[in-house]
Amino acid sequence: MWRMITTLYTVRGHIWDFAVREVGQRYRGSALGLLLAFAYPFLMLTIYAVVFSMLLRGRVLGSISKSEWVLYLFSALNFWWPITEVLGGAPNFIYARANLVKRVVFPVEIIAPSMTLASLFHGLIGFAVYLIFFAAIEHRLPWRACALPLVLIPMILLCCGLGWLFGAIGVFFRDLTRITTPLVTAWFFLTPIVYPETVIPKRYVGMLWLNPVAVFVRQVREVAFYNRWPNWIELFALTMICFFFAFATYRVHLRLRPGYADVL
């Protein structure tokens, strides 16, 4: 555990540089550049708002207005997309960078954290758009969203863990990419993102702890939509769960790393 912490701290500069490079490569040569990063949240928000406002809004949230429903959706979707991006791309994290693994002395463990930061960049852009919408509709800002950096810690740990785990397994099991696609879809609908927790039968509410993203979404909505402080005890417990998950997957990565070069 201490090795993981000290290693990541030592290579923190490389993690940041790799993340910046990854973001830059996505928009290099694009005529619209970063404008696409702002357009994507608008597009996805429009699709989800139109579809789910017709199907669910009146049934699960009662008299909530359409504009508030859009904010309710957007507050959680902003940070679901980075998780989707990391989980969907994790099986190729190492395999797609075979030249770095085989030819140079490269700290492979930085790939998952750097990809997480690159994906989080788009989530933060979406959150900036969300704040603009919130101010326009509610005529105020959710100032308790200043606690968002603390709320994001478990998500970052979870994404790093998913990157280490699926990246390591993806080197040896190439069919893993076909598994993550339906897994992402199933995970989305098992998480109360487009519906509130109140529609879940009470006997199953406790099972949400088996889905750390569900608890994370709850905390994001507390600070970003309801403008309340997060449940600090719950947030601490979630952070510890995600930390130990990241630690366990880091050990899997270390155990499998000696075989990367031979397989690649």
C-alpha contacts under 8 A as a table, 3 or more apart, distances in Angstrom:
res1	aa1	res2	aa2	distance
1	M	4	M	5.20
1	M	5	I	6.50
1	M	247	F	6.37
2	W	5	I	5.15
2	W	6	T	6.10
3	R	6	T	5.27
3	R	7	T	5.85
4	M	7	T	5.25
4	M	8	L	6.15
4	M	247	F	7.31
4	M	250	Y	7.39
5	I	8	L	5.41
5	I	9	Y	6.13
6	T	9	Y	5.02
6	T	10	T	6.02
7	T	10	T	5.11
7	T	11	V	6.32
8	L	11	V	5.27
8	L	12	R	5.78
8	L	110	I	7.39
9	Y	12	R	5.09
10	T	13	G	7.71
11	V	14	H	5.25
11	V	15	I	6.32
11	V	110	I	7.45
12	R	15	I	5.02
12	R	16	W	6.28
13	G	16	W	5.20
13	G	17	D	6.16
14	H	17	D	5.04
14	H	18	F	5.91
14	H	110	I	7.37
15	I	18	F	5.21
15	I	19	A	6.15
15	I	110	I	5.53
15	I	111	I	7.41
15	I	113	P	6.60
15	I	114	S	4.97
16	W	19	A	5.12
16	W	20	V	6.19
16	W	114	S	6.42
16	W	117	L	7.84
17	D	20	V	5.16
17	D	21	R	6.08
18	F	21	R	5.03
18	F	22	E	6.11
18	F	111	I	7.80
18	F	114	S	5.85
19	A	22	E	5.02
19	A	23	V	6.30
19	A	114	S	4.51
19	A	115	M	6.08
19	A	117	L	5.99
19	A	118	A	5.04
20	V	23	V	5.22
20	V	24	G	6.15
20	V	118	A	6.93
21	R	24	G	5.05
21	R	25	Q	6.11
22	E	25	Q	5.21
22	E	26	R	6.49
22	E	115	M	7.46
22	E	118	A	6.47
23	V	26	R	5.37
23	V	27	Y	7.03
23	V	118	A	5.76
24	G	27	Y	5.61
24	G	28	R	5.95
25	Q	28	R	5.04
27	Y	30	S	5.27
27	Y	33	G	5.08
27	Y	34	L	6.64
28	R	33	G	7.15
29	G	33	G	7.72
30	S	33	G	5.08
32	L	35	L	5.44
32	L	36	L	6.16
33	G	36	L	6.08
33	G	37	A	7.77
34	L	37	A	5.08
34	L	38	F	6.90
35	L	38	F	5.29
35	L	39	A	6.15
36	L	39	A	4.79
36	L	40	Y	6.01
37	A	40	Y	5.64
37	A	41	P	7.35
37	A	122	H	6.50
37	A	125	I	7.17
38	F	41	P	5.99
38	F	42	F	6.90
38	F	125	I	6.59
38	F	126	G	6.82
38	F	129	V	7.54
39	A	42	F	5.22
39	A	43	L	6.22
40	Y	43	L	5.11
40	Y	44	M	6.19
41	P	44	M	5.28
41	P	45	L	5.80
41	P	78	N	7.66
41	P	126	G	5.64
41	P	129	V	7.90
42	F	45	L	5.15
42	F	46	T	6.09
43	L	46	T	5.24
43	L	47	I	6.43
44	M	47	I	5.18
44	M	48	Y	6.20
45	L	48	Y	5.29
45	L	49	A	5.78
45	L	70	V	7.54
45	L	73	L	7.81
45	L	74	F	6.49
46	T	49	A	5.15
46	T	50	V	6.02
47	I	50	V	5.45
47	I	51	V	6.17
48	Y	51	V	5.29
48	Y	52	F	5.72
48	Y	53	S	7.80
48	Y	73	L	7.77
49	A	52	F	5.54
49	A	53	S	5.47
49	A	69	W	7.56
49	A	70	V	5.62
49	A	73	L	7.22
50	V	53	S	5.41
50	V	54	M	6.45
51	V	54	M	5.61
51	V	55	L	6.48
52	F	55	L	4.88
52	F	56	L	5.47
52	F	57	R	6.76
52	F	194	V	7.18
53	S	56	L	5.71
53	S	57	R	4.85
53	S	58	G	7.72
53	S	66	K	6.99
53	S	69	W	7.16
54	M	57	R	6.55
54	M	58	G	7.91
55	L	58	G	7.78
55	L	59	R	7.91
56	L	59	R	5.27
56	L	60	V	5.96
56	L	61	L	7.81
56	L	195	Y	7.48
57	R	60	V	5.78
57	R	61	L	5.58
57	R	62	G	6.95
57	R	64	I	7.51
57	R	66	K	7.84
57	R	69	W	7.00
58	G	61	L	5.92
58	G	62	G	5.07
58	G	63	S	6.71
58	G	64	I	7.73
59	R	62	G	6.04
60	V	195	Y	7.08
60	V	196	P	7.20
60	V	198	T	7.87
60	V	199	V	6.71
61	L	64	I	5.93
61	L	196	P	7.80
64	I	68	E	6.36
64	I	69	W	6.57
65	S	68	E	5.24
65	S	69	W	6.16
66	K	69	W	4.92
66	K	70	V	6.24
67	S	70	V	5.13
67	S	71	L	6.48
67	S	137	I	7.05
68	E	71	L	5.03
68	E	72	Y	6.09
68	E	137	I	7.92
69	W	72	Y	4.89
69	W	73	L	6.22
70	V	73	L	5.22
70	V	74	F	6.03
71	L	74	F	5.01
71	L	75	S	5.93
71	L	130	Y	7.20
71	L	133	F	7.56
71	L	134	F	6.85
71	L	225	F	7.04
72	Y	75	S	5.52
72	Y	76	A	7.17
72	Y	221	R	7.53
72	Y	225	F	6.38
73	L	76	A	5.85
73	L	77	L	6.17
73	L	193	I	6.70
73	L	194	V	5.96
74	F	77	L	4.98
74	F	78	N	5.96
74	F	130	Y	6.73
75	S	78	N	5.96
75	S	79	F	7.85
75	S	127	F	7.42
75	S	130	Y	7.00
75	S	220	V	7.03
75	S	221	R	6.13
75	S	224	A	6.30
75	S	225	F	6.45
76	A	79	F	5.91
76	A	80	W	6.42
76	A	193	I	5.94
76	A	217	V	5.76
76	A	220	V	6.70
76	A	221	R	6.64
77	L	80	W	4.88
77	L	81	W	6.32
77	L	193	I	6.92
78	N	81	W	6.09
78	N	82	P	7.78
78	N	123	G	5.06
78	N	124	L	7.43
78	N	126	G	5.53
78	N	127	F	6.05
79	F	82	P	5.69
79	F	83	I	6.89
79	F	120	L	7.54
79	F	123	G	5.34
80	W	83	I	5.25
80	W	84	T	6.24
81	W	84	T	4.97
81	W	85	E	6.09
81	W	119	S	7.97
81	W	123	G	6.83
82	P	85	E	4.98
82	P	86	V	6.16
82	P	116	T	7.34
82	P	119	S	4.81
82	P	120	L	5.57
82	P	122	H	7.21
82	P	123	G	6.13
83	I	86	V	5.23
83	I	87	L	6.02
83	I	119	S	7.83
83	I	155	M	7.85
83	I	159	C	6.31
84	T	87	L	5.24
84	T	88	G	5.77
84	T	184	V	6.36
85	E	88	G	5.25
85	E	89	G	6.01
85	E	119	S	6.59
86	V	89	G	5.31
86	V	90	A	5.61
86	V	115	M	6.92
86	V	116	T	6.38
86	V	119	S	7.02
86	V	159	C	6.38
86	V	162	L	7.44
86	V	163	G	6.55
87	L	90	A	5.24
87	L	91	P	7.89
87	L	159	C	7.42
87	L	162	L	6.36
87	L	163	G	6.87
87	L	166	F	7.75
87	L	180	T	6.82
87	L	184	V	7.26
88	G	91	P	7.36
88	G	177	T	7.23
88	G	180	T	5.78
88	G	181	T	6.34
88	G	184	V	7.17
89	G	92	N	5.70
89	G	93	F	6.48
89	G	177	T	7.82
90	A	93	F	5.06
90	A	112	A	7.68
90	A	162	L	7.06
90	A	163	G	4.94
90	A	164	W	7.73
90	A	166	F	5.41
90	A	167	G	4.96
90	A	170	G	7.66
91	P	94	I	7.45
91	P	95	Y	7.49
91	P	163	G	7.73
91	P	166	F	5.04
91	P	167	G	4.51
91	P	168	A	7.45
91	P	169	I	7.03
91	P	170	G	4.28
91	P	171	V	7.21
91	P	174	R	7.62
91	P	176	L	6.33
91	P	177	T	5.90
92	N	95	Y	4.95
92	N	96	A	5.35
92	N	167	G	6.23
92	N	170	G	6.42
92	N	171	V	7.61
92	N	177	T	7.82
93	F	96	A	5.90
93	F	97	R	6.90
93	F	111	I	6.76
93	F	112	A	7.20
93	F	163	G	7.35
93	F	167	G	5.39
94	I	97	R	5.24
94	I	98	A	6.43
94	I	101	V	7.73
94	I	108	V	7.52
94	I	111	I	7.50
94	I	167	G	5.79
94	I	168	A	7.24
94	I	170	G	7.83
94	I	171	V	6.75
95	Y	98	A	5.36
95	Y	167	G	7.73
95	Y	170	G	7.21
95	Y	171	V	5.62
95	Y	264	L	6.97
97	R	100	L	5.59
97	R	101	V	6.67
98	A	101	V	5.08
98	A	102	K	6.03
98	A	261	A	7.72
98	A	264	L	6.11
99	N	102	K	5.35
99	N	103	R	5.74
99	N	104	V	7.74
100	L	103	R	5.68
100	L	104	V	5.59
100	L	105	V	7.60
100	L	106	F	6.23
101	V	104	V	6.37
101	V	105	V	7.25
101	V	106	F	6.23
101	V	108	V	7.03
101	V	260	Y	7.36
101	V	261	A	6.22
102	K	261	A	5.19
102	K	264	L	7.50
107	P	110	I	6.04
108	V	111	I	5.87
109	E	112	A	6.54
109	E	113	P	7.71
109	E	164	W	7.30
109	E	253	H	7.78
110	I	113	P	5.53
110	I	114	S	6.01
111	I	114	S	5.26
111	I	115	M	6.04
111	I	163	G	7.93
112	A	115	M	5.21
112	A	116	T	6.10
112	A	159	C	7.64
112	A	160	C	5.25
112	A	161	G	7.79
112	A	163	G	4.73
112	A	164	W	5.94
112	A	167	G	7.90
113	P	116	T	4.96
113	P	117	L	6.28
113	P	156	I	7.91
113	P	159	C	7.76
113	P	160	C	5.26
113	P	163	G	7.72
114	S	117	L	5.14
114	S	118	A	6.19
115	M	118	A	4.99
115	M	119	S	6.12
116	T	119	S	5.16
116	T	120	L	6.02
116	T	156	I	6.68
116	T	159	C	6.12
116	T	160	C	6.43
117	L	120	L	4.88
117	L	121	F	6.21
117	L	156	I	7.90
118	A	121	F	5.23
118	A	122	H	7.30
119	S	122	H	5.63
119	S	123	G	6.79
120	L	123	G	4.87
120	L	124	L	6.19
121	F	124	L	5.24
121	F	125	I	6.36
122	H	125	I	4.98
122	H	126	G	6.22
123	G	126	G	5.05
123	G	127	F	6.17
124	L	127	F	4.80
124	L	128	A	6.19
125	I	128	A	5.10
125	I	129	V	6.47
126	G	129	V	5.05
126	G	130	Y	6.15
127	F	130	Y	4.70
127	F	131	L	6.21
128	A	131	L	5.18
128	A	132	I	6.50
129	V	132	I	5.15
129	V	133	F	6.40
130	Y	133	F	5.11
130	Y	134	F	6.03
131	L	134	F	4.90
131	L	135	A	6.05
131	L	141	L	6.94
132	I	135	A	5.28
132	I	136	A	6.21
133	F	136	A	5.10
133	F	137	I	6.10
134	F	137	I	5.26
134	F	138	E	5.65
134	F	139	H	7.32
134	F	140	R	7.20
134	F	141	L	6.61
134	F	142	P	7.96
135	A	138	E	5.39
135	A	139	H	4.74
135	A	140	R	4.89
135	A	141	L	5.41
136	A	139	H	5.49
136	A	140	R	7.74
138	E	141	L	7.60
142	P	145	A	5.68
142	P	223	V	7.08
142	P	224	A	5.95
142	P	225	F	7.09
142	P	226	Y	7.70
142	P	227	N	4.95
143	W	146	C	6.09
143	W	227	N	6.83
144	R	147	A	5.99
144	R	223	V	5.43
144	R	224	A	7.25
144	R	227	N	5.49
144	R	228	R	6.12
144	R	229	W	6.13
145	A	148	L	5.20
145	A	223	V	4.82
145	A	224	A	5.25
145	A	227	N	6.89
146	C	149	P	7.21
147	A	150	L	5.64
147	A	151	V	6.55
147	A	223	V	7.02
147	A	229	W	7.40
147	A	230	P	7.83
148	L	151	V	4.88
148	L	152	L	6.09
148	L	220	V	7.16
148	L	223	V	7.02
148	L	224	A	7.95
149	P	152	L	5.15
149	P	153	I	6.67
150	L	153	I	5.47
151	V	154	P	6.77
151	V	155	M	7.73
151	V	216	F	7.34
151	V	219	Q	6.68
151	V	220	V	6.69
151	V	230	P	7.81
151	V	235	L	7.01
152	L	155	M	5.19
152	L	156	I	6.24
153	I	156	I	5.20
153	I	157	L	6.30
153	I	239	T	6.77
154	P	157	L	5.05
154	P	158	L	6.00
154	P	216	F	7.50
154	P	238	L	6.43
154	P	239	T	4.58
154	P	240	M	7.87
154	P	242	C	5.58
154	P	243	F	7.22
155	M	158	L	5.02
155	M	159	C	6.10
155	M	213	V	7.58
155	M	216	F	7.12
155	M	242	C	7.65
156	I	159	C	5.17
156	I	160	C	6.14
157	L	160	C	5.14
157	L	161	G	6.16
157	L	239	T	7.82
157	L	242	C	5.61
157	L	243	F	5.82
157	L	245	F	7.97
157	L	246	A	5.92
158	L	161	G	5.10
158	L	162	L	6.19
158	L	242	C	5.25
158	L	243	F	7.41
158	L	245	F	7.08
158	L	246	A	6.32
159	C	162	L	5.02
159	C	163	G	6.05
160	C	163	G	5.03
160	C	164	W	6.19
160	C	246	A	6.37
161	G	164	W	5.18
161	G	165	L	6.05
161	G	242	C	7.94
161	G	245	F	6.27
161	G	246	A	4.03
161	G	247	F	7.35
161	G	248	A	7.88
161	G	249	T	5.46
161	G	250	Y	6.85
162	L	165	L	5.17
162	L	166	F	5.86
162	L	167	G	7.80
162	L	246	A	7.64
162	L	249	T	7.50
163	G	166	F	5.57
163	G	167	G	5.41
164	W	167	G	5.23
164	W	168	A	5.96
164	W	246	A	7.94
164	W	249	T	5.85
164	W	250	Y	6.00
164	W	252	V	7.72
164	W	253	H	5.85
165	L	168	A	5.41
165	L	169	I	6.30
165	L	249	T	5.14
165	L	250	Y	7.32
165	L	252	V	6.69
165	L	253	H	6.54
166	F	169	I	5.07
166	F	170	G	5.65
166	F	176	L	7.85
167	G	170	G	5.07
167	G	171	V	6.62
168	A	171	V	5.63
168	A	172	F	7.45
168	A	252	V	7.52
168	A	253	H	5.62
168	A	256	L	6.62
168	A	257	R	7.38
169	I	172	F	5.56
169	I	173	F	5.91
169	I	176	L	7.73
170	G	173	F	4.93
170	G	174	R	5.43
170	G	175	D	7.66
170	G	176	L	5.88
170	G	177	T	7.61
171	V	174	R	6.53
171	V	260	Y	6.76
171	V	263	V	7.18
171	V	264	L	7.30
172	F	263	V	6.99
173	F	176	L	5.91
174	R	177	T	6.75
175	D	178	R	5.55
175	D	179	I	7.06
176	L	179	I	5.10
176	L	180	T	6.43
177	T	180	T	5.36
177	T	181	T	6.80
178	R	181	T	5.91
178	R	182	P	7.61
179	I	182	P	6.03
179	I	183	L	6.25
180	T	183	L	4.78
180	T	184	V	5.97
181	T	184	V	5.34
181	T	185	T	6.60
182	P	185	T	5.04
182	P	186	A	6.09
183	L	186	A	5.16
183	L	187	W	5.97
184	V	187	W	5.11
184	V	188	F	6.14
185	T	188	F	5.19
185	T	189	F	6.61
186	A	189	F	5.45
186	A	190	L	6.16
187	W	190	L	5.08
187	W	191	T	6.21
188	F	191	T	5.34
188	F	193	I	7.37
189	F	192	P	7.19
189	F	193	I	7.65
189	F	194	V	7.99
191	T	211	N	7.40
191	T	213	V	6.87
191	T	214	A	5.16
192	P	195	Y	5.12
192	P	196	P	5.50
192	P	197	E	5.90
192	P	214	A	6.15
192	P	217	V	7.58
193	I	196	P	6.99
193	I	214	A	7.85
193	I	217	V	7.09
195	Y	199	V	7.34
196	P	199	V	6.15
196	P	200	I	7.92
197	E	200	I	5.48
197	E	205	V	7.56
198	T	201	P	7.60
200	I	204	Y	6.69
200	I	205	V	6.37
201	P	204	Y	5.57
201	P	205	V	6.58
202	K	205	V	5.19
202	K	206	G	7.83
203	R	206	G	7.04
204	Y	207	M	5.38
204	Y	208	L	7.43
205	V	208	L	5.66
206	G	209	W	6.28
207	M	210	L	5.49
207	M	211	N	7.50
208	L	211	N	5.18
208	L	212	P	7.25
208	L	214	A	6.15
208	L	215	V	6.87
209	W	212	P	5.82
209	W	214	A	7.49
209	W	215	V	6.68
211	N	214	A	5.54
211	N	215	V	7.13
212	P	215	V	5.27
212	P	216	F	6.20
212	P	238	L	6.92
212	P	242	C	7.77
213	V	216	F	4.81
213	V	217	V	5.99
214	A	217	V	5.14
214	A	218	R	6.32
215	V	218	R	5.07
215	V	219	Q	6.47
215	V	238	L	7.40
216	F	219	Q	5.22
216	F	220	V	6.27
216	F	235	L	7.92
216	F	238	L	7.68
217	V	220	V	5.04
217	V	221	R	6.18
218	R	221	R	5.31
218	R	222	E	6.25
219	Q	222	E	4.99
219	Q	223	V	6.61
219	Q	230	P	5.45
219	Q	231	N	7.12
219	Q	235	L	7.35
220	V	223	V	5.54
220	V	224	A	5.86
220	V	225	F	7.76
220	V	230	P	7.82
221	R	224	A	5.07
221	R	225	F	4.89
221	R	226	Y	6.27
222	E	225	F	6.00
222	E	226	Y	5.07
222	E	227	N	6.01
222	E	228	R	5.20
222	E	229	W	6.46
222	E	230	P	5.77
223	V	226	Y	6.07
223	V	227	N	4.68
223	V	228	R	4.99
223	V	229	W	5.66
223	V	230	P	6.19
224	A	227	N	5.63
224	A	228	R	7.89
230	P	235	L	7.09
231	N	234	E	5.34
231	N	235	L	6.00
232	W	235	L	4.94
232	W	236	F	6.00
233	I	236	F	5.14
233	I	237	A	6.19
234	E	237	A	5.12
234	E	238	L	6.11
235	L	238	L	5.08
235	L	239	T	6.09
236	F	239	T	5.04
236	F	240	M	6.27
237	A	240	M	5.21
237	A	241	I	6.27
238	L	241	I	5.09
238	L	242	C	6.20
239	T	242	C	5.20
239	T	243	F	5.98
240	M	243	F	4.94
240	M	244	F	6.20
241	I	244	F	5.43
241	I	245	F	6.20
242	C	245	F	4.93
242	C	246	A	6.08
243	F	246	A	5.08
243	F	247	F	6.16
244	F	247	F	4.85
244	F	248	A	6.06
245	F	248	A	5.15
245	F	249	T	6.25
246	A	249	T	5.21
246	A	250	Y	6.00
247	F	250	Y	5.01
247	F	251	R	6.38
248	A	251	R	5.25
248	A	252	V	6.53
249	T	252	V	4.88
249	T	253	H	6.23
250	Y	253	H	4.95
250	Y	254	L	6.25
251	R	254	L	5.00
251	R	255	R	6.09
252	V	255	R	5.09
252	V	256	L	6.24
253	H	256	L	5.29
253	H	257	R	5.76
254	L	257	R	5.19
254	L	258	P	7.70
255	R	258	P	7.19
256	L	259	G	5.80
256	L	260	Y	7.02
257	R	260	Y	5.32
258	P	261	A	7.13
259	G	262	D	5.49
259	G	263	V	6.33
260	Y	263	V	5.42
260	Y	264	L	6.00
261	A	264	L	5.17
